């Protein structure tokens, strides 16, 4: 797949580099970071109960989505979905304890 690498000459900072890679990859870079952060944090937190591991991983994913949204690597809907999923997981975990 041929790409136009003309904008790469205007990169002056790491944020511009990540944005150029994101555009060249077809928008997969930001969502890939989100998916990898969810899977890795879930596996790391799996030594606890599954519901607690899910809540921890959704919190970390929501934080990653906020940071990646500031870098313009994810859409608004990705951020909304990540925050909503973290809130729903928290509510269900809280309701299960009572």
VMD Tcl script that draws the C-alpha trace (Angstrom):
set ca {
  {0.00 0.00 0.00}
  {1.68 3.23 -1.10}
  {1.68 6.10 1.37}
  {2.41 9.79 1.15}
  {5.34 10.49 3.44}
  {5.48 14.23 2.70}
  {4.03 15.23 6.13}
  {6.84 13.31 7.85}
  {9.28 16.10 7.05}
  {7.24 18.49 9.24}
  {7.49 16.38 12.40}
  {9.13 18.39 15.17}
  {8.08 16.51 18.32}
  {7.13 12.99 19.50}
  {3.42 13.83 19.38}
  {3.68 14.64 15.69}
  {5.52 11.37 15.14}
  {2.77 9.35 16.84}
  {0.09 11.21 14.88}
  {1.91 10.55 11.59}
  {2.24 6.84 12.43}
  {-1.44 6.78 13.40}
  {-2.46 8.29 10.08}
  {-0.13 6.00 8.11}
  {-1.51 2.91 9.88}
  {-5.07 3.81 8.98}
  {-6.10 4.81 12.50}
  {-5.16 1.55 14.18}
  {-2.39 2.83 16.47}
  {-4.60 4.47 19.12}
  {-7.13 1.65 19.25}
  {-4.28 -0.86 19.39}
  {-2.86 0.92 22.43}
  {-6.29 0.77 24.07}
  {-6.72 -2.94 23.37}
  {-3.21 -3.85 24.50}
  {-3.54 -1.83 27.72}
  {-6.83 -3.59 28.53}
  {-5.49 -7.10 27.88}
  {-2.19 -6.58 29.71}
  {-3.81 -4.94 32.74}
  {-6.45 -7.67 32.91}
  {-3.82 -10.41 32.82}
  {-1.72 -8.65 35.46}
  {-4.74 -8.10 37.74}
  {-6.04 -11.64 37.18}
  {-4.35 -12.82 40.38}
  {-7.31 -11.18 42.13}
  {-10.94 -12.09 41.46}
  {-12.16 -11.72 37.88}
  {-14.60 -8.91 38.66}
  {-11.92 -6.87 40.43}
  {-9.49 -7.52 37.59}
  {-12.09 -6.33 35.09}
  {-12.72 -3.11 37.04}
  {-8.99 -2.38 37.33}
  {-8.41 -3.00 33.65}
  {-11.35 -0.79 32.61}
  {-10.04 2.03 34.82}
  {-6.59 1.76 33.26}
  {-8.15 1.62 29.81}
  {-10.24 4.72 30.52}
  {-7.12 6.60 31.67}
  {-5.28 5.47 28.52}
  {-8.24 6.61 26.40}
  {-8.16 10.05 28.01}
  {-4.42 10.40 27.38}
  {-4.69 9.13 23.81}
  {-7.61 11.47 23.13}
  {-5.37 14.38 24.15}
  {-2.90 13.19 21.51}
  {-5.73 12.84 18.94}
  {-5.07 9.12 18.50}
  {-8.61 7.91 19.32}
  {-12.10 9.09 18.44}
  {-14.57 10.62 20.86}
  {-16.62 7.42 20.82}
  {-13.67 5.34 21.98}
  {-13.27 7.63 24.97}
  {-16.99 7.56 25.74}
  {-17.13 3.77 25.50}
  {-14.08 3.32 27.74}
  {-15.42 5.64 30.45}
  {-18.91 4.11 30.26}
  {-17.50 0.60 30.51}
  {-15.46 1.58 33.58}
  {-18.52 3.13 35.22}
  {-20.75 0.13 34.47}
  {-18.12 -2.31 35.74}
  {-17.78 -0.29 38.94}
  {-21.52 -0.22 39.53}
  {-21.93 -3.94 38.91}
  {-19.03 -4.77 41.20}
  {-20.44 -2.52 43.92}
  {-23.91 -4.07 43.54}
  {-22.48 -7.58 43.72}
  {-20.80 -6.87 47.05}
  {-24.09 -5.79 48.70}
}
mol new
graphics top color blue
foreach p $ca { graphics top sphere $p radius 0.5 }
foreach p [lrange $ca 0 end-1] q [lrange $ca 1 end] { graphics top cylinder $p $q radius 0.2 }
display resetview
